[in-house]
């Protein structure tokens, strides 16, 4: 990696792959069928991730299950899902041939 731009695209590509893999596992129903507006449901999940990261950083704790890198990836992933919910693209069909 030689530039900031390349680093950004590499991180975003990684997040995209994680979001797609999780969509394969969970499907869209876990978000679209929330008992509240799906965007609020995602914001609640995002809030949980933010508090988890802050707690671990403040304690200087070594996570036992999910790394901080994984948590940060999920935070960006939830932001991506929010963008997709907002523009309607979250309900597009999943391409089963691509990850």
Secondary structure by P-SEA (a helix, b strand, c coil): cccaaaaaaaaaaaaaaaaaaaaaaccccccccccccaaaaaaaaaaaaaaaaaaaaaaccccccccaaaaaaaaaaaaaaaaaaaacccccccccccc
